[in-house]
């Protein structure tokens, strides 16, 4: 079955460490996205990519980095520069270069700083 | 900037009753698409319903329907015959043609269906 796989489901990070969240899709979707979810703040866009080898900053890109070397993969690195990384992270994808039909979402990664 | 506002952080309803969740948005564009997503306790985001702004007819999906008021920039979700499985966080979202592929989300409404 086609879908989006995020791993790991839970991730613990020590202060000062970089961590990478994985997102893989087999839907043949062109565009991929990373959102952060915090209580009472909805979903906020971190980065998005509409084609391979290209990506754009979203509204809260500081302290994060991404790469898009393959169409299927869009990993997110949470760097030590991100001051408050504890959150739920959602990866999504969409066909073509628009969101007119909405997104397909992964099941998320819960990141906790310890 | 495009914004979405959900003014009801929490709502509750009795099983089998009807409930309406509110959503307002702000954009100067005329061509856009609106969505309601459901996030149950599993946290998997599920598309509930989609509305094209240029269509006057309100979208319906089984027990879920919307009241789309374009002039008022309002997009409410009505859930009829509420079921325990409808308990979830509900997010309103929209995208405009000129935004590329970005979806803007509201803050969410936590709906609890009581037996």
HADDOCK unambig.tbl for C-alpha pairs under 7 A between the chains (distance, minus, plus):
assign (segid A and resid 40 and name CA) (segid B and resid 107 and name CA) 5.69 0.50 0.50
assign (segid A and resid 41 and name CA) (segid B and resid 107 and name CA) 4.87 0.50 0.50
assign (segid A and resid 42 and name CA) (segid B and resid 105 and name CA) 6.29 0.50 0.50
assign (segid A and resid 42 and name CA) (segid B and resid 106 and name CA) 5.64 0.50 0.50
assign (segid A and resid 42 and name CA) (segid B and resid 107 and name CA) 3.84 0.50 0.50
assign (segid A and resid 42 and name CA) (segid B and resid 108 and name CA) 5.73 0.50 0.50
assign (segid A and resid 43 and name CA) (segid B and resid 105 and name CA) 5.92 0.50 0.50
assign (segid A and resid 97 and name CA) (segid B and resid 100 and name CA) 6.20 0.50 0.50
assign (segid A and resid 97 and name CA) (segid B and resid 101 and name CA) 5.63 0.50 0.50
assign (segid A and resid 98 and name CA) (segid B and resid 100 and name CA) 5.42 0.50 0.50
assign (segid A and resid 98 and name CA) (segid B and resid 101 and name CA) 3.97 0.50 0.50
assign (segid A and resid 99 and name CA) (segid B and resid 95 and name CA) 6.46 0.50 0.50
assign (segid A and resid 99 and name CA) (segid B and resid 101 and name CA) 4.54 0.50 0.50
assign (segid A and resid 99 and name CA) (segid B and resid 102 and name CA) 6.36 0.50 0.50
assign (segid A and resid 99 and name CA) (segid B and resid 103 and name CA) 6.67 0.50 0.50
assign (segid A and resid 100 and name CA) (segid B and resid 33 and name CA) 6.00 0.50 0.50
assign (segid A and resid 100 and name CA) (segid B and resid 95 and name CA) 6.84 0.50 0.50
assign (segid A and resid 105 and name CA) (segid B and resid 45 and name CA) 6.04 0.50 0.50
assign (segid A and resid 107 and name CA) (segid B and resid 43 and name CA) 6.65 0.50 0.50
assign (segid A and resid 107 and name CA) (segid B and resid 44 and name CA) 5.01 0.50 0.50
